[in-house]
Amino acid sequence: MDHVLIIGGGALGLLSARELSQAGIKVTLVDRQEPGRESSWAGGGIVSPLYPWRYPDSVTALSHWSQRYYPELAASLAERTGIDPEFNACGMLIHAAGEVLDATTWSDRWNLDLETLDQAAVRALEPARAETFDDTLWLPGVGNIRNPRLIKSLLADLELRGVEILEHTHIQRLVMQQERVTGVATDQGTLHADAVLVCAGAWTGDFLQGLPAPPDIRPLRGQMLMFRTQPGTIRRIMLEENRYTIPRLDGRVLFGSSLEDAGYDKSATEVVRAELLDLAIRRYPVLAEAELEKHWAGLRPASPNGVPYIGRHPHLDNLFVNAGHFRNGIAMGPASAKLVVDLMLGRPPILPPDPYALDAPREAT
C-alpha cells in the first residue's frame, strides 16, 4: 500500500493522515469544506469521556491510551508548527450522586487516579462554583485541549509532511472494480488510490449506506456557549447532570452542551441558548459579568453505546473506516488513528481491534 485517500478532514482524518505519513505512505485527504470545521471544531476538547465509567471497556481503552499520549502530541505539534494546541491539565470534577461505587470500581480496575471529595475540597479546587456537593469525584489526570488550535496545528503539520489536502471537494461515490475500491468520484474528477479510509463523522453512515454492513452512525446536535473571562476565573472542568464547564488557558470558558436529535440541522437555537446561559450563571455567578462571546451548534457522530467503527470493511479489502466516536472523537482520536493505521499496514495493533470492527456487536456497559 503506497497511496491512501482519506475522506473527511476532521480530527480523526487529520490524525490518521499524520500516522500514515509518518509510516511513509502517500496521503491525499479530501473534505467537502475547510477541514476540521464540523464536530472537531464544535466540541469541547475534554480528553476523557463524560462519566467514563458508564461506557464499555472498548471506549475506556481508546481514551486511556489517548489521554496518556496527549501531552506529548501537543508538545510535538507546538514545536514543529509553532501552533500550540494548548493542552490544559486542569483535572475534572464530576457530581454524580449515587455513582461513587461504580466510579471507584472502574478506576481501580483501570488503575486510574480518582478521589472522592467533600464540599470544602471542591471549593478549594473551584472557588467560582456557587454550589458544591459532598461525594464529588475528582479525576486529576483529565485535561482538555483547545480543539480548534489542535486542528490548525495538525493541518500545518500535514502541510510540512507533504500531505495533499483537497478542500471544498464533494465526493459523489466510491469507484469500485470487483471487490476493491479503486478511488472516489468527486465534483472535480476521479481520484485514485490503493486504499480509501472514511473518516466522515456523522455523514459516514449515509455515505456507506449502499454497501453491505454500513456502520450505524447518525447525527446528534449539541449546542455550546463560550464566555470570555480572565485566566484562572474558572479553573477546572466540571460535569454535572450532563452539562460541563471547560476552562481554557486564556480565560475563555465553554459551557454545554445539549443533546438533540435534529438530523443534519446545525442551527443554534434561542431556546437552548437561554437554557444554557441561565444554568451557567446559576452554577458560576461570576459568568453574569462575563462577555458571552459565542453560541454555536455541531453534529456528533452517534453510534450504539458510543463504540466507534475502526477497521477494514468486511466485504471490501481496501476500504477502511474510522468514525462514529459520538461525544469522544477528541478523547479517543490519537488511539483510533494509531489503531486504524496499524490495521491498514498490518502492524501489531496497539489495542485488540475486535470490538471496533464494522460487523462487531456494540456491547453495553
Secondary structure, 3 states (H helix, E strand, C coil): CCEEEEECCCHHHHHHHHHHHHCCCEEEEECCCCCCCCHHHHCCCECCCCCHHHCCHHHHHHHHHHHHHHHHHHHHHHHHHCCCCCCECCCEEEECCCCHHHHHHHHHHHCCCCEEECHHHHHHHCCCCCCCCCCEEEECCCCECCHHHHHHHHHHHHHHHCCEEECCCCEEEEEEECCEEEEEEECCEEEECCEEEECCHHHHHHHCCCCCCCCCCEEEEEEEEEEECCCCCCCCEEEECCEEEEECCCCEEEEECCCECCCCCCCCCHHHHHHHHHHHHHHCHHHHHCEEEEEEEEEEEECHHHCCEEEEECCEEEEEEEECCCCCHHHHHHHHHHHHHHHHHCCCCCCCCHHHCCCCCCCCC
